[in-house]
Amino acid sequence: MNSMPFYFPKPHALWERRTNENTNGLIHEYSPKSVDIENFDEGQIASFIAKLNRRPCKCLGWKSPFEVLFNTLLHLT
């Protein structure tokens, strides 16, 4: 069995979870903190996911996660 190292950030150490915190901020563009995500149907959540996966990222050379994963080019203009 192969072993894989795990990293567990310290509680309340936001600087150790930058990607997670950034993604949470992007999600809040579609759903404010005061709104319960249980109120959204599966179609709305799928729409949020699709928008986030097609959003260009600086760390990916301004490609979207979709473009990197599927090795394709989206025309976003």
C-alpha positions in Angstrom: 0.0 0.0 0.0 1.4 3.4 -1.0 1.5 6.0 1.7 0.6 9.6 1.0 1.6 12.5 3.3 -1.3 14.5 4.7 -1.2 18.1 5.8 -3.6 19.4 8.4 -3.5 23.2 8.9 -3.9 24.7 12.4 -7.5 25.8 13.3 -8.0 29.5 12.6 -4.8 29.7 10.6 -6.4 31.1 7.4 -3.0 31.8 5.8 -2.4 28.0 5.7 -5.5 27.4 3.7 -5.3 30.1 1.0 -7.0 28.1 -1.8 -9.8 27.0 0.4 -10.4 30.6 1.6 -10.2 31.9 -1.9 -12.8 29.4 -3.1 -15.1 30.2 -0.2 -14.9 33.9 -1.2 -15.8 33.0 -4.8 -18.7 30.9 -3.7 -20.0 33.9 -1.6 -20.3 35.8 -4.9 -23.2 33.6 -5.7 -24.4 32.9 -2.1 -23.9 35.4 0.7 -22.9 33.9 4.1 -26.4 34.8 5.5 -28.1 32.5 2.9 -28.4 28.8 3.7 -27.1 26.7 0.8 -29.8 24.1 1.6 -32.2 26.6 -0.1 -30.6 26.1 -3.5 -31.6 23.3 -5.8 -29.1 21.0 -7.6 -29.4 22.9 -10.8 -28.4 26.2 -9.1 -25.4 24.5 -7.4 -24.4 22.9 -10.7 -24.5 26.4 -12.3 -22.3 27.8 -9.6 -19.8 25.0 -10.1 -19.8 25.4 -13.9 -19.1 29.2 -13.5 -16.3 28.6 -11.1 -14.7 25.9 -13.2 -14.8 28.2 -16.3 -13.3 31.2 -14.5 -9.7 32.0 -15.5 -7.1 31.7 -12.7 -3.8 33.5 -12.5 -2.1 30.4 -11.0 -3.1 28.4 -14.1 -1.6 31.0 -16.5 -5.1 32.6 -16.9 -6.6 29.3 -18.0 -9.7 28.0 -16.3 -9.7 24.8 -14.3 -11.9 23.3 -17.1 -9.3 24.2 -19.8 -6.5 22.6 -17.8 -8.4 19.5 -16.9 -9.7 18.8 -20.4 -6.7 20.3 -22.2 -9.0 22.5 -24.3 -9.4 26.2 -25.0 -12.6 28.0 -24.1 -13.6 31.2 -25.9 -14.6 33.5 -23.1 -15.0 36.7 -25.1 
